């Protein structure tokens, strides 16, 4: 015959075993702790980084005034303070020791809960959290739009002399200014579009934002614009900005190719003007079409008698 007292005892033990995890969950439900600390933070000159938690009381039995959030880091316990202007955000500013770029921590939230016998002390311990310091990053482009040839700065941290700027798929002439600043010249690309700007280096690739290339006009004059056969005229070019490293190749074509004889023309790096001689050929009347990627096309009338 079965021992009913032993059976009831066994059932009671199993019932307690099953309820134990549930009791822990319910206790934890008195206060809700959400770790808001980012896993990666940008390096800063102060070398101070904020650990943040949102702590919400979910049970009226919890005495709000008794909440004592703390953060444990490197084996030391530090009190967390209520963030200015907030009712449930708590933070602690951790000064990263020299030579380190990451840290591990966990939080302890202590509080009192009202009971039939008065008050009971409780605490919640969070899981282990980690964050790392990012020493190389791009903050922003100095501007988000510019014409061809303009010098544009990229602000950030951790730049080196080996870094190069890419605008879309085109390498841009890059200048190292400091570990927190690079600059580049907007390459000759079709205007009216946005291009992704990236910093490429041995330490990896960094997105710097998007740059829209605006159209810019080339000032062109032909003096004189009416010439005779074998007579020479001079064509002058001027751009708003100095030509970037490598210079700017200028494409000039015409609808009267037998009437116009001229050499290739370019604006050298660091210059904003140039000129080329135009020799009259067979009689004709037409136009010279001046195009540079990133600049509006200029049409110049010409007559050869």
Secondary structure, DSSP 4 states (H G I P E B T S, - for coil): ---HHHHHHHHHHHHHHHHHHHHHHHHHTTEEEEE---SEEE--TT-EEEEEEEEEE--TTB-GGG-EEEEEETTEEEE-EEPTT-SSEEEEEEEPPTT--EEEEEEEEEEEEEETTEEEEEEEEPPPEEEEEE-SEEEEES-SEEETT-EEEEEEES--TT-EEEETTEEE-EEEEETTEEEEEPPS--SSEEEEEEEEETTEEEEEEEEEEEPEEPEEEEESSEE-TT-EEEEEEE-SSPPPTT-EEEEEEES-TTTEEE--EEEPTT-SEEEEEEEE-SSEEEEEEEE-TTEE-EEEEEEE-
